Amino acid sequence: ENTLAHAGVPCAQRADGNRTRDATAPYVGVQFPVTRDISAVAEYGTRFGSDRAARSGLGAVWSAPTGHQVALGGINIGRSHENQFFVGVGYPIGGGKK
């Protein structure tokens, strides 16, 4: 199993009353194997101007032999000061089986 790094720059537009503004907020992340079927994942992203905090996440991912994945962890999308529990499900597209 490999360690995966990812990065991105989401762009958002927010309308506040009569004002509209565009913003970008780069992020980086890493997913690394802990066992054959379980990996840890962490992400950090700068905050949009309207966010209360930087975006962050930390969790664990279980990968089935079929390529399906289930993730559990804590995430803050920037709208609060605290992490919230999340559950995620992944499905391989294009034959991405292990």
C-alpha positions in Angstrom: 0.0 0.0 0.0 1.2 3.5 -0.8 1.1 6.8 0.9 -1.0 9.3 -1.0 -0.6 13.0 -0.9 -3.2 15.4 -2.4 -3.7 19.1 -2.7 -6.2 21.5 -4.2 -7.5 25.0 -4.4 -11.3 25.2 -4.1 -13.0 28.3 -5.3 -16.2 29.6 -3.8 -18.5 32.5 -4.3 -20.5 33.9 -1.4 -23.3 36.5 -1.6 -23.8 38.6 1.4 -26.7 40.9 0.8 -25.8 43.2 -2.1 -22.1 42.1 -2.1 -20.7 39.1 -3.9 -17.1 37.9 -3.5 -15.0 35.1 -4.8 -12.4 33.3 -2.7 -9.9 30.5 -2.9 -8.6 28.4 0.1 -5.8 25.9 -0.7 -5.6 22.6 1.1 -3.2 19.7 1.5 -3.7 16.2 2.8 -2.1 12.8 3.2 -3.4 9.2 3.5 -1.0 6.6 4.7 -1.4 2.8 5.4 -1.6 1.6 9.0 -2.4 -2.0 8.2 -3.3 -3.8 4.9 -6.9 -2.7 5.0 -6.8 0.4 7.2 -5.2 3.8 6.5 -5.1 7.1 8.3 -6.0 10.3 6.6 -5.4 14.0 7.5 -6.2 17.2 5.7 -5.7 20.9 6.4 -7.0 23.9 4.5 -6.7 27.6 4.9 -9.9 29.3 5.7 -12.2 31.3 3.4 -12.7 34.9 4.6 -16.2 34.0 5.8 -15.1 30.9 7.8 -14.6 30.9 11.6 -11.6 28.5 11.5 -9.2 26.8 9.2 -10.6 23.6 7.6 -9.2 20.3 9.0 -9.9 16.7 9.2 -8.4 13.5 10.8 -9.8 10.0 10.3 -9.4 6.3 9.5 -10.3 4.6 6.2 -11.2 0.9 5.8 -10.7 -0.4 2.3 -12.5 -3.6 1.2 -10.9 -6.0 -1.4 -13.6 -4.8 -3.8 -12.2 -1.2 -3.7 -15.1 0.1 -1.6 -14.1 2.3 1.4 -15.6 3.5 4.6 -14.2 6.4 6.6 -14.7 7.7 10.1 -13.2 10.7 11.8 -13.5 14.3 12.8 -13.8 17.2 10.4 -14.2 21.0 10.6 -15.3 22.6 7.3 -14.4 26.0 8.7 -17.9 27.1 9.8 -17.3 26.3 13.5 -14.4 26.2 16.0 -14.9 22.5 16.8 -14.5 19.2 14.8 -17.7 17.2 14.1 -18.0 13.4 13.6 -18.2 12.2 9.9 -18.8 9.0 8.1 -17.9 8.6 4.4 -18.4 5.9 1.9 -16.3 5.5 -1.3 -17.0 3.5 -4.4 -14.4 2.8 -7.1 -15.0 4.2 -10.5 -13.3 2.8 -13.5 -12.2 -0.6 -12.1 -10.2 0.8 -9.2 -10.1 -2.5 -7.3 -7.2 -3.5 -5.0 
